[in-house]
């Protein structure tokens, strides 16, 4: 499969009777080498040992069983598992499945803190060491919570049938025009068996909010937040319902809890500012509105309405007018409030001083709430934090030398292209679906012989090739009918031939796992074509604009890690989100007496055609095939079409 840097792509192909494919960056034949030669190189690699719980090289798997009261009786309900890597403090969540068992594969070697909890039981903790590829088995015994009554415990447990009803209701409620009667029927059935489930009460509250029965919705939401005081989405929806009922003290109470639980949520700060404003707590309204604006990077125009009124209430008329004027620039979206904002500005300018008329606050509050996006039903988080939603820590007082860092990183990418004639590896792929609640589902694994090459033919035109062959049992197809490739070459964003398509800015000096790194933010330019990434569906190509962040070593300018995500969704193919994480590191080739910087892992999270997936590619057992310096200096001759042709029965599926 062939891609050039002028058209590097991650594609999705969905054809009738054909295997859907995601393919992309790493793929091609180097310097006239034929596909059979690449295949021969790939087949020269040896497989890693296989276990009943497949896991990537350099990682292990933890198999956990949960018991109640003693080590002989399995727990009769689902348990939640929290796994914390002691070294880097990263957290993994999982739930038990059949027979109260859970398996967590692809855990980097190290020490972990395991915490397990279940409704009606006290949580239990255990420390475990994962230092081998063989499964590590542990048992956790939970003791009953003396404070939990049987009726309360039973009321919180969601049975499998009730959970199915919740999933059906959720599928209905996420629609733009849901069938409320159908959703109500599903939720009523589930609620009978689990009236004390925080999640069910939240869904009942959301349904009534959508029906504009704010009082009934608030009652369910209050139950949800009593059962789970840190349930942010329920707290925010409760606050919003109380605002619409003009019950500002209760709105304030709920929203203060939401802000305390999740301080980085701009919408919670905005709603709280609104609650303060309606009670004439102008200084608090000003502070919360400013936080919302800062967190939204100046885009929180609705918060400008609150900020402007709060400043006017504090006697800072000119500052208030300036904040309100920003709303008028976005009046196409906030047209309902625009006329009232104009009237308020005129009134303030007509007076020499004093506070503005307070009746405007109520009018503008109603307009603002109407202009606010409709609340969406929340699900468990399965995507990593967004690129622009994450604040990276950088050393104070150390300016980011953008031009030099970007240029030096580009040199290292050029060196990779120039020095690697061809490399081969064993590739392990882990694939898992995610359900509507954000919970991980069944997973599948694959192991491949993998060969990749990067070349320039002709100069200035990069070509990336890759080839895979199934290493284990020649299984046909790929998990969920999706083939992925090319993500490991994301570093080519910094190649001199590509970086002009992106706006790049060094954010400062940070660190990655204790190593000093320059942190560079990049974003596809709107005036340049998107050439590094695309989806191909039924023969049509849909370019994907990317934004992301790279961690680059402070002294050698090697790329350690890159994260990227879509700038915007592509509704035409139901591609709602995608997040990539690629990590790189040194690979030693003893026979060649050299080390090269190569991809180690590539992860992708994507919401495509109404399904959510997580996939991880990891590489190990590298082999290097060099091209001597004399051959590098020769003008490359493009290989013939015959050499590039892949027999139908040998094409990757």
C-alpha positions as CSV (number, residue, x, y, z in Angstrom):
1,X,0.0,0.0,0.0
2,X,1.5,3.4,-1.1
3,X,1.2,6.8,0.4
4,X,3.2,10.0,-0.2
5,X,3.7,12.8,2.3
6,X,1.8,15.0,-0.2
7,X,-1.1,12.7,0.4
8,X,-0.4,10.9,3.7
9,X,-3.7,9.5,4.9
10,X,-5.5,7.4,7.5
11,X,-8.4,6.1,5.4
12,X,-11.5,4.1,6.1
13,X,-12.9,2.0,3.2
14,X,-16.4,0.6,3.4
15,X,-17.3,-1.4,0.3
16,X,-20.1,-3.9,-0.2
17,X,-18.6,-7.3,0.3
18,X,-15.2,-5.9,1.2
19,X,-13.3,-5.5,4.4
20,X,-13.6,-1.9,5.9
21,X,-10.1,-0.5,6.1
22,X,-8.3,2.2,8.0
23,X,-5.0,2.6,6.4
24,X,-2.4,5.3,6.3
25,X,1.0,6.7,7.0
26,X,3.5,3.8,7.0
27,X,3.1,1.9,3.7
28,X,5.3,1.3,0.6
29,X,8.2,-0.4,-1.2
30,X,11.6,1.3,-0.7
31,X,14.0,2.1,-3.5
32,X,12.6,-0.4,-6.0
33,X,12.4,-3.3,-3.6
34,X,9.5,-5.6,-4.5
35,X,6.6,-6.7,-2.4
36,X,7.9,-10.4,-2.3
37,X,11.2,-9.1,-0.8
38,X,9.4,-7.2,1.9
39,X,7.2,-10.3,2.6
40,X,10.3,-12.4,2.9
41,X,11.8,-9.9,5.4
42,X,8.6,-9.9,7.4
43,X,8.4,-13.7,7.6
44,X,11.9,-13.9,9.0
45,X,10.8,-12.6,12.3
46,X,9.9,-14.9,15.2
47,X,6.7,-14.7,17.2
48,X,6.5,-13.9,20.8
49,X,5.1,-16.6,23.2
50,X,1.3,-16.8,23.2
51,X,-0.8,-16.9,26.3
52,X,-4.4,-17.2,27.0
53,X,-4.5,-13.5,27.7
54,X,-2.6,-11.8,24.7
55,X,-0.7,-8.7,25.6
56,X,1.7,-6.4,23.9
57,X,5.5,-6.9,24.2
58,X,7.0,-5.2,27.2
59,X,3.6,-5.4,29.0
60,X,1.7,-7.8,31.2
61,X,-1.9,-8.7,32.0
62,X,-3.7,-8.6,35.3
63,X,-6.5,-11.1,35.9
64,X,-8.7,-10.2,38.8
65,X,-11.5,-12.1,40.6
66,X,-13.8,-10.5,43.2
67,X,-15.3,-12.5,46.1
68,X,-17.6,-11.6,48.9
69,X,-16.9,-12.2,52.6
70,X,-14.6,-15.1,51.8
71,X,-12.4,-16.4,49.0
72,X,-14.9,-19.1,47.9
73,X,-18.0,-17.2,47.1
74,X,-18.0,-14.9,44.0
75,X,-19.5,-11.5,44.2
76,X,-23.1,-11.4,42.9
77,X,-22.9,-8.0,41.3
78,X,-20.7,-5.9,39.1
79,X,-17.6,-4.3,40.7
80,X,-15.6,-1.3,39.6
81,X,-11.9,-1.6,39.4
82,X,-9.5,1.3,39.7
83,X,-5.9,0.6,38.7
84,X,-3.2,3.2,39.4
85,X,0.4,2.9,38.0
86,X,2.5,3.8,41.0
87,X,5.3,5.1,38.8
88,X,3.5,7.7,36.6
89,X,0.2,7.8,38.5
90,X,-1.9,7.0,35.4
91,X,-5.3,5.5,36.1
92,X,-7.1,2.7,34.3
93,X,-10.8,1.8,35.0
94,X,-12.5,-1.5,34.3
95,X,-15.6,-3.4,35.4
96,X,-16.0,-7.1,36.2
97,X,-17.8,-9.2,33.7
98,X,-19.1,-12.8,33.9
99,X,-18.0,-14.8,37.0
100,X,-16.9,-11.5,38.7
101,X,-13.7,-11.5,36.7
102,X,-11.9,-8.8,34.8
103,X,-8.7,-9.0,32.7
104,X,-6.6,-5.9,32.1
105,X,-4.0,-6.5,29.3
106,X,-1.2,-4.3,27.9
107,X,-0.1,-3.0,31.3
108,X,3.5,-1.6,31.2
109,X,5.7,-3.5,33.7
110,X,5.6,-1.9,37.1
111,X,3.9,-1.7,40.5
112,X,0.1,-1.0,40.6
113,X,-2.4,-0.1,43.3
114,X,-5.7,-1.9,42.8
115,X,-8.9,-0.6,44.3
116,X,-12.2,-2.4,44.0
117,X,-15.6,-1.3,45.0
118,X,-19.2,-2.5,44.6
119,X,-22.6,-1.3,45.8
120,X,-23.3,-2.4,49.4
121,X,-19.6,-3.4,50.1
122,X,-16.6,-1.6,51.5
123,X,-13.9,-0.9,49.0
124,X,-10.7,-3.0,49.1
125,X,-7.2,-2.3,48.0
126,X,-4.2,-4.4,47.1
127,X,-0.7,-3.7,45.6
128,X,0.5,-5.9,42.8
129,X,3.7,-6.1,40.7
130,X,3.4,-6.8,37.0
131,X,6.8,-7.7,35.8
132,X,6.3,-10.5,33.2
133,X,4.2,-11.2,30.2
134,X,2.5,-14.2,31.8
135,X,-0.9,-13.3,33.5
136,X,-0.7,-12.2,37.1
137,X,-3.8,-13.5,39.0
138,X,-5.1,-11.8,42.1
139,X,-8.2,-12.3,44.2
140,X,-10.0,-9.5,46.0
141,X,-12.4,-10.1,48.9
142,X,-15.0,-7.4,49.6
143,X,-16.7,-7.1,53.0
144,X,-20.3,-5.9,53.4
145,X,-20.8,-2.3,54.4
146,X,-22.5,-2.3,57.8
147,X,-24.0,1.2,57.0
148,X,-25.7,0.0,53.9
149,X,-29.2,-1.5,54.4
150,X,-30.4,-4.4,52.3
151,X,-33.1,-2.3,50.8
152,X,-30.8,0.6,49.9
153,X,-28.2,-1.8,48.4
154,X,-30.9,-3.6,46.4
155,X,-32.2,-0.3,45.1
156,X,-28.8,0.7,43.8
157,X,-28.0,-2.5,41.9
158,X,-28.9,-2.3,38.2
159,X,-29.8,-5.7,36.9
160,X,-28.7,-6.8,33.4
161,X,-32.2,-6.4,32.1
162,X,-32.5,-2.9,33.6
163,X,-29.1,-2.0,32.1
164,X,-30.4,-3.1,28.7
165,X,-33.4,-0.8,29.1
166,X,-31.1,2.0,30.1
167,X,-29.1,1.5,27.0
168,X,-32.2,1.6,24.8
169,X,-33.4,4.8,26.5
170,X,-30.0,6.4,26.1
171,X,-30.0,5.5,22.4
172,X,-33.3,7.3,22.1
173,X,-32.4,10.4,24.2
174,X,-29.2,11.2,22.3
175,X,-31.2,11.8,19.2
176,X,-32.0,15.4,18.2
177,X,-35.7,14.5,18.1
178,X,-36.1,11.6,20.6
179,X,-39.3,9.6,21.1
180,X,-40.0,10.7,24.7
181,X,-42.7,8.1,25.2
182,X,-40.4,5.3,24.2
183,X,-37.6,6.6,26.4
184,X,-39.9,7.0,29.3
185,X,-41.2,3.4,29.0
186,X,-37.6,2.0,29.0
187,X,-36.6,4.1,32.0
188,X,-39.7,3.4,34.0
189,X,-39.1,-0.3,33.7
190,X,-35.5,0.0,34.8
191,X,-36.4,2.4,37.7
192,X,-38.7,-0.1,39.3
193,X,-35.7,-2.4,40.1
194,X,-33.1,0.3,40.9
195,X,-34.7,3.5,42.2
196,X,-31.5,4.4,44.1
197,X,-29.2,4.2,41.1
198,X,-27.5,7.7,40.6
199,X,-27.2,7.0,36.9
200,X,-30.9,6.1,36.5
201,X,-32.0,9.1,38.5
202,X,-29.8,11.3,36.3
203,X,-31.4,9.9,33.2
204,X,-34.9,10.4,34.5
205,X,-33.9,14.0,35.4
206,X,-32.5,14.5,31.9
207,X,-35.7,13.1,30.3
208,X,-37.9,15.5,32.2
209,X,-35.6,18.4,31.5
210,X,-36.0,17.7,27.8
211,X,-39.7,17.6,28.3
212,X,-39.4,21.1,30.1
213,X,-40.8,19.6,33.3
214,X,-38.1,21.3,35.3
215,X,-39.5,20.6,38.7
216,X,-39.9,16.9,38.2
217,X,-36.5,16.8,36.6
218,X,-34.9,18.6,39.5
219,X,-36.3,16.1,41.9
220,X,-34.7,13.2,40.2
221,X,-31.5,15.1,39.8
222,X,-31.4,16.0,43.5
223,X,-31.7,12.3,44.3
224,X,-28.8,11.5,41.9
225,X,-26.6,14.1,43.5
226,X,-27.5,13.0,47.1
227,X,-26.5,9.4,46.1
228,X,-23.3,10.7,44.3
229,X,-22.3,14.2,45.6
230,X,-19.6,14.4,42.9
231,X,-21.8,13.6,39.9
232,X,-20.8,16.7,37.9
233,X,-23.2,16.3,35.0
234,X,-26.2,15.8,37.3
235,X,-25.2,18.8,39.5
236,X,-24.9,21.0,36.4
237,X,-28.2,19.9,35.0
238,X,-29.8,20.5,38.4
239,X,-28.3,24.0,38.5
240,X,-29.6,24.7,35.0
241,X,-33.1,23.5,35.9
242,X,-33.2,25.7,39.0
243,X,-32.0,28.7,37.0
244,X,-34.9,28.2,34.6
245,X,-37.2,28.1,37.6
246,X,-35.7,31.3,38.9
247,X,-34.7,29.4,42.1
248,X,-31.3,31.0,42.3
249,X,-30.2,29.9,45.8
250,X,-30.6,26.2,45.0
251,X,-29.0,26.7,41.6
252,X,-26.0,28.3,43.3
253,X,-25.7,25.4,45.8
254,X,-25.7,22.8,43.1
255,X,-23.3,24.7,40.8
256,X,-20.9,25.4,43.6
257,X,-20.7,21.6,44.2
258,X,-20.1,21.1,40.4
259,X,-17.3,23.6,40.4
260,X,-15.7,22.0,43.4
261,X,-15.8,18.6,41.8
262,X,-14.6,19.7,38.4
263,X,-12.8,23.0,38.4
264,X,-11.9,22.9,34.7
265,X,-15.5,22.9,33.4
266,X,-16.1,26.3,31.9
267,X,-19.9,25.7,31.6
268,X,-20.2,25.1,35.4
269,X,-18.4,28.4,36.1
270,X,-20.6,30.2,33.6
271,X,-23.8,28.9,35.1
272,X,-22.6,29.6,38.6
273,X,-21.8,33.2,37.5
274,X,-25.3,33.5,36.3
275,X,-26.7,32.3,39.6
276,X,-24.6,34.9,41.5
277,X,-25.6,37.7,39.1
278,X,-29.3,37.1,39.7
279,X,-28.7,37.5,43.4
280,X,-26.7,40.7,42.8
281,X,-23.5,39.1,44.1
282,X,-21.6,41.0,41.4
283,X,-18.0,40.4,42.5
284,X,-18.5,36.6,42.6
285,X,-20.4,36.7,39.3
286,X,-17.5,38.7,37.8
287,X,-14.9,36.2,39.0
288,X,-16.8,33.1,37.9
289,X,-17.6,34.6,34.4
290,X,-13.9,35.5,33.9
291,X,-12.8,32.0,34.8
292,X,-15.3,30.6,32.2
293,X,-13.9,33.0,29.6
294,X,-10.3,32.1,30.4
295,X,-11.0,28.4,30.3
296,X,-12.8,28.7,26.9
297,X,-9.9,30.8,25.6
298,X,-12.1,33.8,24.9
299,X,-14.9,31.9,23.1
300,X,-17.4,31.9,26.0
301,X,-19.4,34.8,24.6
302,X,-22.4,34.0,26.9
303,X,-20.1,34.5,29.9
304,X,-19.4,38.0,28.5
305,X,-23.0,38.9,29.1
306,X,-22.7,38.0,32.8
307,X,-19.3,39.6,33.1
308,X,-20.5,42.9,31.5
309,X,-23.5,43.1,33.8
310,X,-21.5,42.2,36.9
311,X,-18.9,45.0,36.1
312,X,-21.7,47.5,35.5
313,X,-23.2,46.4,38.8
314,X,-19.8,47.1,40.5
315,X,-19.7,50.5,38.9
316,X,-17.1,49.8,36.2
317,X,-19.3,50.9,33.4
318,X,-16.7,51.2,30.6
319,X,-15.3,47.8,31.3
320,X,-18.8,46.4,31.4
321,X,-19.6,48.0,28.1
322,X,-16.5,46.5,26.6
323,X,-17.4,43.0,27.7
324,X,-21.0,43.4,26.4
325,X,-19.8,44.7,23.1
326,X,-18.0,41.4,22.5
327,X,-21.5,39.8,22.5
328,X,-22.7,42.0,19.6
329,X,-19.9,40.7,17.4
330,X,-21.4,37.2,17.7
331,X,-25.0,38.4,17.5
332,X,-25.8,35.9,14.7
333,X,-25.7,33.2,17.3
334,X,-26.9,35.2,20.3
335,X,-29.4,37.3,18.4
336,X,-32.1,36.9,21.1
337,X,-29.9,38.7,23.6
338,X,-28.3,41.2,21.2
339,X,-31.1,43.7,21.2
340,X,-31.3,43.8,25.0
341,X,-27.5,44.1,25.2
342,X,-27.7,47.2,22.8
343,X,-30.4,48.7,25.0
344,X,-28.3,48.2,28.1
345,X,-25.2,49.8,26.6
346,X,-27.3,52.8,25.5
347,X,-28.7,53.2,29.0
348,X,-25.3,53.0,30.7
349,X,-23.9,55.5,28.2
350,X,-26.8,57.9,28.8
351,X,-26.1,58.1,32.5
352,X,-23.1,59.7,34.1
353,X,-22.7,57.0,36.8
354,X,-24.4,54.5,39.1
355,X,-25.6,50.9,38.5
356,X,-27.6,49.9,35.5
357,X,-31.2,48.9,35.8
358,X,-31.4,45.5,37.4
359,X,-34.4,44.4,35.3
360,X,-32.0,43.7,32.4
361,X,-30.4,40.9,34.3
362,X,-33.6,38.8,34.3
363,X,-34.3,39.5,30.6
364,X,-30.7,38.7,29.5
365,X,-30.6,35.6,31.7
366,X,-33.6,34.2,29.9
367,X,-32.1,35.0,26.5
368,X,-28.8,33.5,27.5
369,X,-30.3,30.3,28.7
370,X,-32.3,30.0,25.4
371,X,-29.1,30.6,23.4
372,X,-27.1,28.0,25.5
373,X,-26.6,24.7,23.7
374,X,-29.1,22.0,24.7
375,X,-27.6,19.8,27.4
376,X,-26.4,16.4,26.2
377,X,-26.7,13.1,28.0
378,X,-23.3,12.4,29.5
379,X,-21.5,9.1,29.2
380,X,-18.5,7.7,31.0
381,X,-15.3,9.3,29.7
382,X,-13.5,7.0,27.3
383,X,-11.5,9.6,25.3
384,X,-8.3,11.2,26.6
385,X,-8.6,14.8,27.5
386,X,-8.9,17.1,24.5
387,X,-5.8,18.8,23.2
388,X,-7.1,22.3,24.0
389,X,-8.8,21.2,27.2
390,X,-5.5,20.2,28.7
391,X,-3.2,22.7,30.4
392,X,0.4,21.5,30.2
393,X,2.8,22.4,33.0
394,X,5.8,24.4,31.8
395,X,8.8,25.9,33.7
396,X,8.1,29.6,34.6
397,X,10.3,32.2,33.0
398,X,11.7,29.9,30.3
399,X,10.6,31.2,26.9
400,X,9.7,28.7,24.2
401,X,12.1,29.1,21.3
402,X,9.5,28.0,18.7
403,X,11.5,28.5,15.5
404,X,14.6,26.7,16.7
405,X,12.7,23.8,18.4
406,X,10.6,23.2,15.3
407,X,13.5,23.4,12.9
408,X,15.7,21.1,15.0
409,X,12.9,18.6,15.4
410,X,12.4,18.7,11.6
411,X,16.1,17.8,11.1
412,X,15.6,14.7,13.3
413,X,12.7,13.6,11.2
414,X,14.7,14.2,8.0
415,X,17.5,12.0,9.5
416,X,14.9,9.3,10.1
417,X,13.8,9.4,6.5
418,X,17.4,9.5,5.3
419,X,18.8,6.7,7.5
420,X,16.1,4.1,7.5
421,X,16.0,2.3,4.2
422,X,13.7,-0.3,5.7
423,X,12.8,-1.5,9.2
424,X,10.8,-4.6,10.2
425,X,9.2,-5.5,13.5
426,X,6.7,-7.7,15.2
427,X,3.5,-5.7,15.6
428,X,0.9,-6.5,18.3
429,X,-2.5,-5.0,17.9
430,X,-5.2,-4.7,20.6
431,X,-8.7,-3.8,19.6
432,X,-11.7,-3.0,21.9
433,X,-15.2,-1.6,21.4
434,X,-16.8,0.8,23.8
435,X,-20.5,0.8,24.6
436,X,-22.9,3.8,24.9
437,X,-22.0,4.2,28.6
438,X,-18.3,4.5,27.8
439,X,-17.6,1.1,29.3
440,X,-15.0,-1.1,27.5
441,X,-16.4,-4.2,25.8
442,X,-14.9,-7.4,24.4
443,X,-11.4,-7.2,23.0
444,X,-9.5,-8.9,20.2
445,X,-5.8,-9.1,19.5
446,X,-3.6,-9.7,16.4
447,X,0.1,-10.3,15.9
448,X,1.8,-9.4,12.6
449,X,5.1,-9.5,10.9
450,X,5.5,-5.8,9.9
451,X,7.8,-4.1,7.5
452,X,7.9,-0.4,6.8
453,X,10.1,2.0,4.8
454,X,10.4,5.7,4.2
455,X,12.1,7.0,1.1
456,X,12.2,10.0,-1.2
457,X,11.4,9.2,-4.8
458,X,12.0,11.7,-6.4
459,X,13.7,14.1,-3.9
460,X,11.3,16.3,-2.1
461,X,8.5,13.7,-2.4
462,X,8.3,11.3,0.5
463,X,6.9,7.8,0.1
464,X,6.0,5.6,3.0
465,X,5.3,1.9,2.6
466,X,4.2,-0.9,4.9
467,X,3.3,-4.6,4.7
468,X,1.7,-6.9,7.2
469,X,1.4,-10.6,7.4
470,X,-0.5,-12.4,10.1
471,X,2.0,-14.1,12.4
472,X,-0.1,-16.6,14.2
473,X,-2.9,-18.4,12.3
474,X,-3.6,-16.4,9.2
475,X,-7.0,-15.3,10.5
476,X,-9.0,-13.6,7.8
477,X,-10.2,-10.1,8.3
478,X,-9.5,-7.7,11.2
479,X,-11.5,-6.9,14.4
480,X,-14.8,-5.3,13.6
481,X,-13.8,-5.4,9.9
482,X,-11.4,-2.4,10.3
483,X,-7.8,-2.4,9.3
484,X,-5.5,0.4,10.7
485,X,-2.1,1.5,9.6
486,X,0.2,4.4,9.3
487,X,-0.3,6.1,12.7
488,X,3.3,5.6,13.7
489,X,4.5,8.1,11.1
490,X,2.7,11.0,12.8
491,X,6.1,12.6,13.4
492,X,6.2,13.5,9.7
493,X,4.1,16.5,10.7
494,X,7.4,18.1,11.6
495,X,9.1,17.3,8.3
496,X,10.1,20.4,6.3
497,X,7.9,19.3,3.4
498,X,4.8,19.2,5.7
499,X,5.2,21.6,8.6
500,X,4.2,24.6,6.4
501,X,0.7,23.2,6.5
502,X,0.5,23.8,10.2
503,X,0.6,26.6,12.7
504,X,3.2,25.6,15.3
505,X,4.0,27.2,18.6
506,X,6.4,26.1,21.4
507,X,4.4,26.3,24.7
508,X,7.5,26.1,26.9
509,X,9.8,23.7,28.7
510,X,8.0,20.9,30.4
511,X,8.9,17.2,31.0
512,X,7.8,13.8,30.1
513,X,8.4,11.1,32.7
514,X,11.1,13.2,34.3
515,X,12.9,14.1,31.0
516,X,13.0,17.8,30.1
517,X,11.0,18.4,26.9
518,X,10.0,21.2,24.7
519,X,6.2,21.1,24.2
520,X,5.0,22.2,20.8
521,X,1.3,22.8,19.8
522,X,0.3,22.4,16.2
523,X,-2.9,23.0,14.2
524,X,-3.8,22.5,10.6
525,X,-3.9,25.8,8.8
526,X,-7.2,26.7,7.2
527,X,-5.5,28.1,4.1
528,X,-3.5,25.0,3.4
529,X,-4.7,21.5,2.2
530,X,-5.0,18.7,4.8
531,X,-2.6,16.2,3.3
532,X,-1.4,14.0,6.2
533,X,-4.7,12.4,7.2
534,X,-8.0,11.4,5.6
535,X,-10.8,8.8,5.6
536,X,-11.8,7.0,2.5
537,X,-15.3,5.8,2.4
538,X,-16.8,4.0,-0.6
539,X,-14.2,5.5,-2.9
540,X,-14.6,9.1,-1.6
541,X,-11.8,10.7,0.3
542,X,-12.5,13.0,3.3
543,X,-9.5,14.9,4.5
544,X,-9.1,15.3,8.3
545,X,-7.6,18.4,9.7
546,X,-5.5,17.7,12.8
547,X,-4.4,19.6,15.8
548,X,-2.1,18.3,18.5
549,X,0.9,18.5,20.8
550,X,4.4,17.1,20.7
551,X,6.9,16.5,23.5
552,X,10.5,17.0,22.1
553,X,13.7,16.2,24.1
554,X,15.2,19.5,25.3
555,X,18.8,18.7,24.2
556,X,18.6,16.3,21.2
557,X,15.2,17.5,19.8
558,X,14.0,13.9,19.4
559,X,10.2,13.5,19.4
560,X,9.1,11.4,22.4
561,X,5.4,11.6,22.1
562,X,2.7,13.1,19.9
563,X,-1.0,13.5,20.5
564,X,-3.4,14.6,17.9
565,X,-7.1,14.9,17.4
566,X,-9.6,16.2,14.7
567,X,-10.1,19.9,14.4
568,X,-13.8,19.3,13.6
569,X,-16.1,16.3,13.1
570,X,-17.0,15.0,9.6
571,X,-20.8,14.4,9.8
572,X,-21.0,13.1,6.2
573,X,-19.4,9.8,7.3
574,X,-20.5,9.9,11.0
575,X,-16.9,10.5,12.1
576,X,-17.5,12.4,15.4
577,X,-14.1,12.2,17.1
578,X,-10.6,10.7,16.8
579,X,-7.6,11.0,19.2
580,X,-4.2,9.5,18.4
581,X,-1.2,9.0,20.8
582,X,2.1,7.9,19.4
583,X,5.3,7.3,21.4
584,X,8.8,7.0,20.1
585,X,12.1,5.9,21.6
586,X,15.6,4.6,20.8
587,X,16.0,1.2,19.2
588,X,19.4,-0.5,19.3
589,X,20.6,-2.6,16.4
590,X,23.6,-4.6,17.6
591,X,24.5,-6.1,14.3
592,X,24.6,-2.7,12.7
593,X,26.2,-1.1,15.8
594,X,23.7,1.7,15.7
595,X,20.6,3.1,17.4
596,X,17.7,4.7,15.7
597,X,14.7,6.6,17.0
598,X,11.6,4.7,16.0
599,X,7.9,4.4,16.9
600,X,7.1,2.1,19.9
601,X,3.4,2.4,20.3
602,X,0.4,4.0,18.5
603,X,-3.0,4.4,20.0
604,X,-6.2,5.5,18.4
605,X,-9.6,6.3,19.9
606,X,-12.4,7.0,17.4
607,X,-16.1,7.4,17.2
608,X,-17.0,6.3,13.7
609,X,-20.4,5.3,12.2
610,X,-22.1,5.2,15.5
611,X,-19.5,3.0,17.1
612,X,-16.7,3.7,19.5
613,X,-13.4,1.9,19.3
614,X,-10.0,1.9,21.0
615,X,-7.0,0.4,19.2
616,X,-3.4,0.0,20.2
617,X,-0.4,-0.9,18.0
618,X,2.9,-1.8,19.6
619,X,6.2,-2.7,17.9
620,X,9.0,-4.9,19.1
621,X,11.8,-7.2,17.7
622,X,13.0,-4.6,15.3
623,X,15.2,-5.4,12.3
624,X,17.0,-2.9,10.2
625,X,17.9,-3.2,6.5
626,X,20.3,-0.5,5.4
627,X,21.0,1.1,2.1
628,X,24.7,1.9,1.6
629,X,25.7,5.5,1.1
630,X,26.6,5.1,-2.5
631,X,23.1,3.9,-3.3
632,X,21.6,6.8,-1.3
633,X,23.5,9.3,-3.6
634,X,22.1,7.8,-6.8
635,X,19.0,9.4,-8.3
636,X,16.2,7.1,-7.3
637,X,14.4,5.3,-10.0
638,X,10.7,4.7,-9.4
639,X,9.9,1.0,-9.3
640,X,7.8,-0.4,-12.1
641,X,4.1,-0.9,-11.8
642,X,4.6,-4.6,-12.0
643,X,6.9,-4.5,-8.9
644,X,4.4,-2.5,-7.0
645,X,1.5,-4.7,-7.9
646,X,0.3,-6.9,-5.0
647,X,-1.4,-10.2,-5.9
648,X,-5.0,-10.2,-4.9
649,X,-4.5,-13.2,-2.6
650,X,-1.6,-11.4,-0.8
651,X,-3.2,-8.1,-0.2
652,X,-3.5,-7.2,3.5
653,X,-7.1,-7.5,4.8
